Amino acid sequence: MFDEKDLKIRELTAELQRERKRSATYQEQLDMVLREMEEHSNHLSRNVDGIVQSVKEIESKRVAP
């Protein structure tokens, strides 16, 4: 039979496995959020680049007679 120490080791091992799974789930969620943030940042950068280009075109038309 198992004594108290063996039982405690089994309980702690099971708890560790649960926490590792939970940690892996959190890591996956964090990775997904970071990917979405990067995609959004890239999208915003493209929009800003487009706006800057439009402003340059408008300014060049104003300067040209």
C-alpha positions in Angstrom: 0.0 0.0 0.0 0.9 3.6 -0.3 1.9 5.6 2.8 1.1 9.2 3.3 4.2 10.5 1.6 3.5 8.4 -1.6 -0.1 9.7 -1.6 1.1 13.3 -1.2 3.6 12.8 -4.1 0.9 11.5 -6.3 -1.4 14.4 -5.4 1.3 17.0 -6.1 2.3 15.3 -9.3 -1.3 15.4 -10.5 -1.5 19.0 -9.5 1.7 19.8 -11.3 0.4 18.2 -14.5 -2.9 20.2 -14.3 -0.9 23.5 -13.8 1.4 22.7 -16.7 -1.6 22.2 -19.0 -3.2 25.4 -17.7 0.1 27.2 -18.3 0.3 25.9 -21.8 -3.3 27.1 -22.5 -2.4 30.5 -21.2 0.7 30.6 -23.4 -1.3 29.7 -26.5 -3.8 32.4 -25.7 -1.0 35.0 -25.1 0.7 34.0 -28.4 -2.6 34.4 -30.2 -3.2 37.9 -28.7 0.4 38.9 -29.5 0.0 37.8 -33.1 -3.3 39.7 -33.5 -1.6 42.8 -32.0 1.3 42.5 -34.5 -1.2 42.1 -37.4 -3.1 45.1 -36.2 0.1 47.2 -35.8 1.1 46.2 -39.3 -2.3 47.2 -40.6 -2.1 50.6 -38.9 1.4 51.2 -40.2 0.1 50.5 -43.8 -2.7 53.0 -43.2 -0.4 55.6 -41.9 2.0 55.1 -44.8 -1.0 55.5 -47.2 -2.0 58.7 -45.4 1.5 60.1 -45.5 1.7 59.4 -49.2 -1.7 61.1 -49.8 -0.5 64.2 -47.9 2.7 64.3 -49.9 0.7 64.1 -53.2 -1.6 66.9 -52.0 1.3 69.1 -51.0 3.1 68.5 -54.3 0.0 69.6 -56.2 -0.3 72.7 -54.1 3.3 73.7 -54.7 3.2 73.0 -58.4 1.7 75.9 -60.4 
